Amino acid sequence: MSRFVYTARSPLGVVNGVQDAASASAVADILSSKGLTPLSIKQEGGAAASPSGAAGAAAAGSGQLSLPAFLAPKVTSMDLMIFTRQIHTLLKAGVPILRALAGLHDTASNPAMKQMVSDLRRSLESGVELSSSMALNPKVFDNFYVSMIKVGESSGRLDEVFLRLFQHLEFELFMRQQVKSALRYPTFVVIAMVAAIGVINVMVIPAFAGVFKSLGAALPLPTKILMATSSFTINHGWLLLIGAVAAFWGFRMWIKTPQGRMTWHRWLLKMPLVGNIVSKAALARFARAFALSLRSGVPLERALTGVAYTADNVYMSSRIEALRDFVTRGESLAHAAAVSGIFTPIVLQMIAIGEETGMVDDLLEEVGELYGNEVEYALKTLSQQVEPILIIFLGAVVLVLALGVFLPMWDLGSATMHKS
C-alpha cells in the first residue's frame, strides 16, 4: 500500500488531498466514486502523472526550444470534434482503444494534437482509466467531456458516448456560429454608436459649450448632462479606460474562484434572453447523459454522480449532485428533482411519469431532444430578440443628443424672434 498525493476537481473547484492505495489507478477509481475528477496523482516522493510534465521533460531532453505559450499550437474545437468522430468509428469497428489512439497519433497533423494523443496512450498504458487520463488535460477535455466518458466506461457503451460527444461538439460549434451571427450586427452598431458619442463629446460639444454659455440663460437638463459628460471625458477619460480594464480583469479573476463561479452561473440562469437558453441547453445535456446512463444499466445513485458535470453549469451541477443524497435516503427521484428547484415542469412531469412506467430513460431522451430543438430555434431567433432592445437604446441616446444640442438653439432662436 502506497500513499498518493492528488489534485482533483469538485463542483466547487479544485481540491487537494492524500490517499492510500495500491496504485494511481486505484486512487483515480476512489476519487471517481466520490464524484471528483482527478487532475494529478503522484506517489509521495515520486513524479506526478501529468501530461504537461512529461511533455516538458521530453522537450528539455531533446534540447529543442519551445515556443511561448501564446504562440504554441493548440488543440482546436474542430480538432477535438474530428478526433471524437474518428475514435467513435474505430471503436464501433472493434479496434482496441490503444490501437485506435496509435492510428490517430500517426494521422494527426497538428503537433498539439499528436502530443495530446500520445499523453492519452502513455496514461492508459500505465493503468489509468480513459476518463482520468483525459481529466489530466483540462484545456482540451472539459468537465462535460470527461463526465460523458465516465458514463461510457461505467455502461460499457464507450462508442455510443463518443458519438453523443461528437453530436454535442457539433451542436456547440453550431451554437457559437449562431451567437456570432446574431450578435454581429448589434456589435457593429454599438461600436459605431460609441465612436460617434466619443467624437461628439470630444469635438462637437466643446464647440457648442462656448455658445451655450454666452446665452446667459439657464440651460436645459439634457444640455447640462451632455456638457458634464463631455467635460469629464476630456479631463478624466483615462480614468474610464483604466476602470473598464480593471473591471474586466477583476471579473475574470472573480469567476475563477469557486464561490465566484458558483454565483456567476446562478446569475447566468436568471439573465433575460440568455438565461432561458443556458438553462435549456444544460437540461438537454443532463437529460441525454442521464438517459444513456440508465439505459446502460448504471445504478441511479452512481448515474447522478456521473452526469452531474454534464450540465456544464457549476450551480446546476451542484444541485444535480445533491439529488443523490435524497435518492439514497429513499425518496423518489421526482420528489428530489422538485426540491432542487432547477428543473422545469416538463422535466418534472416526465420524471414522475417515467418512474411510474419504468421508462425514465426514454422520456428523458425525449426531453433532451425537445430542449435541444428549442435551444437551436432560440439561437436562430436571437438577433430578432436583440434588435428591439438595441433600437430602443439607440433611440434614447439619439434623443438625449438631439435635445441637448437643439434645445438651447431653439431657445436662442425664440428669444431673437421675440426681441425683433
C-alpha positions in Angstrom: 0.0 0.0 0.0 1.4 3.4 -1.1 0.5 7.0 -0.2 -0.5 9.2 -3.1 -1.0 13.0 -3.3 -3.8 14.0 -5.6 -5.4 17.1 -7.1 -9.0 16.8 -8.3 -11.9 18.9 -9.4 -15.1 19.1 -7.5 -18.3 21.1 -8.2 -16.9 23.9 -6.1 -13.4 24.0 -7.5 -10.0 22.2 -7.2 -9.3 20.2 -4.1 -6.0 18.6 -2.9 -5.6 15.6 -0.6 -3.7 12.4 0.2 -5.0 8.8 -0.4 -3.6 5.4 0.5 -4.0 2.9 -2.4 -2.2 0.2 -4.3 -1.7 2.2 -7.4 -2.5 5.6 -9.1 -5.3 3.8 -11.0 -6.9 2.8 -7.7 -6.7 6.4 -6.4 -8.5 7.5 -9.6 -11.2 5.0 -9.0 -11.7 6.1 -5.4 -11.9 9.8 -6.4 -14.3 9.0 -9.2 -16.6 7.2 -6.7 -16.7 10.3 -4.6 -17.7 12.5 -7.6 -14.3 14.0 -8.0 -12.4 14.3 -11.4 -8.7 13.6 -10.9 -6.3 16.2 -12.3 -3.0 15.0 -11.0 -2.0 11.9 -9.0 1.6 11.3 -7.7 3.2 9.0 -5.2 4.8 10.8 -2.3 8.4 11.4 -3.3 7.6 10.4 -6.9 6.7 12.2 -10.2 3.3 13.4 -11.0 1.1 11.7 -13.5 0.7 14.8 -15.6 0.9 15.0 -19.4 2.3 18.5 -19.3 5.2 17.4 -17.1 6.0 14.5 -19.4 5.9 16.8 -22.5 8.1 19.4 -20.8 10.7 16.7 -19.8 10.7 15.4 -23.3 11.3 18.9 -24.8 14.0 19.6 -22.3 15.7 16.2 -23.0 15.7 16.8 -26.8 17.2 20.2 -26.4 14.6 21.8 -28.6 13.5 25.4 -28.0 9.8 25.6 -27.1 7.6 28.4 -28.3 5.9 30.8 -25.9 2.6 29.5 -24.6 0.5 32.0 -26.7 2.4 31.1 -29.9 2.4 27.3 -29.4 -0.1 25.3 -31.5 -3.3 24.3 -29.6 -5.9 21.7 -30.0 -8.9 23.5 -31.6 -12.5 22.6 -31.2 -12.5 21.3 -34.7 -9.6 19.1 -33.9 -11.4 17.7 -30.9 -14.6 17.2 -32.9 -12.7 15.2 -35.7 -10.9 13.2 -33.0 -14.1 12.3 -31.3 -15.8 11.2 -34.6 -12.7 9.1 -35.6 -12.4 7.3 -32.3 -16.1 6.5 -32.4 -15.8 4.9 -35.8 -12.7 2.9 -34.7 -14.3 1.7 -31.5 -17.5 0.8 -33.3 -15.4 -1.3 -35.8 -13.9 -3.2 -32.8 -10.5 -1.6 -32.8 -8.9 -1.6 -29.3 -8.6 1.8 -27.7 -4.7 1.8 -27.6 -4.5 0.7 -31.2 -7.1 3.4 -32.2 -5.1 6.1 -30.4 -1.9 4.9 -32.2 -3.6 5.3 -35.5 -4.9 8.7 -34.7 -1.4 9.8 -33.5 0.1 8.8 -36.8 -2.5 10.6 -38.9 -2.7 13.8 -36.8 -1.3 16.9 -38.5 -1.5 19.3 -35.5 1.6 18.9 -33.2 -0.6 19.7 -30.2 -3.0 17.0 -31.2 -0.2 14.5 -31.6 1.1 15.3 -28.1 -2.4 15.0 -26.6 -3.0 11.6 -28.1 0.5 10.5 -27.1 -0.3 11.6 -23.5 -3.5 9.6 -23.5 -1.7 6.5 -24.7 1.0 6.8 -22.1 -1.5 7.3 -19.3 -3.7 4.3 -20.4 -0.6 2.1 -20.7 0.2 3.0 -17.1 -3.2 1.6 -16.0 -5.2 4.9 -15.6 -8.8 4.9 -16.9 -9.5 6.9 -20.1 -11.7 9.4 -18.3 -9.0 10.1 -15.7 -6.4 10.3 -18.4 -8.5 12.9 -20.2 -9.0 14.8 -17.0 -5.3 15.4 -16.8 -5.6 17.7 -19.8 -8.5 20.1 -18.8 -7.6 22.6 -21.5 -8.8 20.1 -24.2 -11.3 17.9 -22.3 -13.8 19.9 -20.2 -16.0 18.6 -17.4 -18.8 17.6 -19.7 -16.5 15.6 -22.0 -14.8 13.8 -19.0 -18.2 13.1 -17.3 -19.6 11.6 -20.5 -16.6 9.3 -20.9 -17.1 8.2 -17.3 -20.7 7.3 -18.2 -19.4 5.3 -21.2 -16.9 3.4 -19.0 -19.5 2.6 -16.4 -22.0 1.4 -19.0 -19.6 -0.3 -21.4 -21.0 1.8 -24.3 -18.0 4.0 -25.0 -18.5 4.0 -28.8 -22.1 5.4 -28.3 -20.8 8.0 -25.9 -18.2 9.2 -28.4 -21.0 9.5 -31.0 -23.0 11.6 -28.4 -20.0 13.7 -27.8 -19.4 14.3 -31.5 -23.1 15.4 -31.8 -22.6 17.6 -28.7 -19.5 19.3 -30.1 -21.1 19.7 -33.5 -24.1 21.4 -31.8 -21.8 23.6 -29.6 -20.0 24.7 -32.8 -23.4 25.5 -34.4 -24.4 27.5 -31.3 -21.2 29.5 -31.3 -21.7 30.3 -35.0 -25.4 31.3 -34.4 -24.4 33.5 -31.5 -21.7 35.2 -33.5 -24.1 35.7 -36.4 -26.8 37.0 -34.2 -24.5 39.5 -32.4 -22.5 40.6 -35.4 -24.9 43.4 -36.5 -25.7 44.7 -32.9 -22.0 44.7 -32.1 -21.1 46.8 -35.2 -24.0 49.2 -34.4 -22.9 49.6 -30.8 -19.3 50.1 -31.7 -20.3 52.8 -34.3 -22.5 54.5 -31.8 -19.9 54.5 -29.1 -17.4 56.0 -31.6 -19.9 58.6 -32.6 -20.7 59.5 -28.9 -16.9 59.8 -28.3 -16.4 62.2 -31.3 -19.4 64.3 -30.2 -18.2 64.5 -26.6 -14.6 65.4 -27.5 -15.1 67.6 -30.6 -18.7 68.7 -31.1 -20.0 69.5 -27.6 -16.9 71.7 -26.6 -17.5 73.8 -29.7 -21.1 74.4 -28.7 -20.2 74.9 -25.0 -18.9 78.5 -25.5 -22.0 79.4 -27.5 -24.3 78.0 -24.9 -22.6 79.8 -22.0 -22.8 83.1 -23.9 -26.5 82.9 -23.9 -26.5 83.8 -20.2 -29.7 81.8 -19.7 -30.4 78.6 -17.8 -29.5 75.6 -19.9 -32.0 72.6 -20.1 -31.2 69.4 -18.3 -30.2 67.4 -21.5 -27.6 70.1 -22.4 -26.2 70.1 -18.8 -25.8 66.3 -19.0 -24.0 66.5 -22.3 -21.7 69.3 -21.2 -20.8 67.5 -17.9 -20.2 64.2 -19.8 -18.0 66.0 -22.4 -16.0 67.8 -19.7 -15.4 64.5 -17.8 -14.4 62.6 -21.0 -11.9 65.3 -21.9 -10.4 65.8 -18.5 -10.7 62.3 -17.0 -11.2 59.9 -19.9 -8.2 57.9 -18.9 -10.0 57.0 -15.7 -12.8 55.5 -17.7 -10.3 53.4 -19.7 -8.5 52.2 -16.6 -11.7 51.5 -14.8 -13.1 49.4 -17.7 -9.9 47.4 -17.9 -9.7 46.9 -14.2 -13.4 45.8 -14.1 -12.9 43.3 -16.9 -9.8 41.7 -15.3 -11.5 41.8 -11.8 -14.5 40.0 -13.2 -12.2 37.4 -14.9 -10.4 36.7 -11.6 -13.6 36.6 -9.6 -15.3 33.9 -11.8 -12.2 31.8 -11.5 -12.8 31.4 -7.7 -15.2 28.6 -6.7 -17.6 31.0 -5.0 -17.5 33.5 -7.8 -18.1 30.8 -10.5 -21.0 29.4 -8.5 -22.6 32.9 -8.1 -22.0 33.8 -11.8 -23.5 30.6 -13.1 -26.5 31.1 -10.8 -27.0 34.7 -12.1 -26.5 33.5 -15.7 -29.6 31.3 -15.4 -31.7 34.4 -14.4 -30.5 36.8 -17.1 -33.0 38.0 -19.7 -32.8 36.2 -23.1 -29.6 34.4 -22.2 -30.8 32.6 -19.1 -33.5 30.6 -20.8 -31.1 29.4 -23.5 -28.4 28.4 -21.0 -30.9 26.6 -18.7 -32.5 24.6 -21.6 -29.1 23.7 -23.0 -27.9 22.5 -19.6 -31.1 20.4 -19.1 -30.8 18.9 -22.6 -27.2 17.8 -21.9 -28.2 16.4 -18.5 -31.3 14.6 -19.8 -29.4 12.9 -22.7 -26.5 11.8 -20.4 -28.8 10.6 -17.7 -30.9 8.6 -20.1 -27.8 7.0 -21.6 -26.6 6.0 -18.1 -29.9 4.5 -17.0 -30.4 2.7 -20.3 -26.9 1.2 -19.9 -27.7 -0.2 -16.5 -25.8 2.2 -14.3 -27.3 2.4 -10.8 -29.3 5.5 -10.1 -27.1 7.0 -7.4 -23.9 6.4 -9.5 -25.6 7.8 -12.6 -26.5 11.0 -10.8 -22.9 11.4 -9.7 -21.6 10.7 -13.2 -23.8 13.0 -15.1 -23.8 16.0 -12.6 -21.0 17.7 -14.5 -22.6 17.2 -17.9 -24.9 20.3 -17.3 -21.8 22.5 -17.9 -23.0 24.9 -15.2 -21.5 24.7 -11.7 -24.7 25.8 -9.9 -26.9 23.2 -11.7 -24.2 20.5 -11.4 -24.1 21.0 -7.6 -27.9 20.8 -7.4 -28.0 17.7 -9.6 -25.3 16.0 -7.4 -27.4 16.8 -4.4 -30.2 14.7 -5.8 -28.1 11.6 -5.0 -28.5 12.3 -1.2 -32.3 12.5 -1.5 -32.4 9.3 -3.5 -30.0 7.5 -1.1 -32.4 8.3 1.8 -35.2 6.5 -0.1 -37.1 9.5 -1.6 -38.4 9.3 -5.2 -36.4 10.9 -8.0 -39.4 13.1 -8.9 -39.6 14.5 -5.4 -35.9 15.1 -5.2 -35.9 16.9 -8.6 -38.8 19.1 -7.5 -37.0 20.1 -4.3 -33.8 21.0 -6.3 -35.6 23.9 -8.0 -33.7 23.8 -11.2 -36.0 21.6 -13.3 -38.8 22.9 -15.5 -42.4 21.5 -15.1 -41.9 19.5 -18.3 -38.8 17.7 -16.9 -40.5 17.1 -13.6 -43.6 15.6 -15.3 -41.5 13.4 -17.5 -39.5 12.1 -14.5 -42.7 11.4 -12.5 -44.4 9.6 -15.4 -41.1 7.7 -16.1 -40.9 6.4 -12.5 -44.5 5.2 -12.7 -44.0 3.4 -16.0 -40.3 2.4 -15.7 -39.4 4.5 -18.8 -37.4 7.3 -17.3 -34.6 6.8 -19.8 -36.9 7.0 -22.8 -38.8 10.1 -21.6 -35.6 11.9 -20.6 -34.3 11.2 -24.1 -37.3 12.9 -25.5 -36.7 15.9 -23.1 -33.2 16.2 -24.4 -34.3 16.2 -28.0 -37.1 18.7 -27.2 -34.9 21.2 -25.4 -32.1 20.8 -28.0 -34.5 21.8 -30.7 -35.8 24.7 -28.6 -32.2 26.0 -28.0 -31.5 25.7 -31.7 -34.6 27.8 -32.5 -33.8 30.3 -29.8 -30.3 30.9 -31.2 -31.6 31.3 -34.7 -34.1 34.0 -33.5 -31.7 35.6 -31.0 -30.9 38.5 -33.4 -34.6 39.3 -33.7 -34.9 39.5 -30.0 -31.9 41.7 -29.5 -32.8 44.2 -32.3 -35.8 45.8 -30.5 -33.7 46.3 -27.3 -30.9 47.8 -29.4 -33.3 50.1 -31.3 -34.8 51.4 -28.0 -31.3 52.0 -26.6 -30.1 53.8 -29.7 -33.3 55.9 -29.8 -32.8 57.0 -26.2 -29.2 58.0 -26.9 -30.1 59.9 -30.1 -32.9 61.7 -28.3 -30.6 62.9 -25.5 -28.1 64.1 -28.0 -30.7 65.9 -30.1 -32.4 67.6 -27.1 -29.1 68.6 -25.6 -27.8 70.3 -28.8 -31.0 71.7 -30.3 -33.0 72.9 -27.2 -30.6 75.8 -26.4 -30.5 76.7 -30.1 -34.3 76.7 -30.1 -34.4 78.9 -27.1 -31.9 81.3 -28.7 -34.0 81.4 -31.9 -37.2 82.1 -29.9 -35.5 84.9 -27.9 -34.2 86.5 -31.1 -37.6 86.5 -32.7 -39.3 87.8 -29.6 -36.8 90.8 -29.5 -37.4 91.6 -33.2 
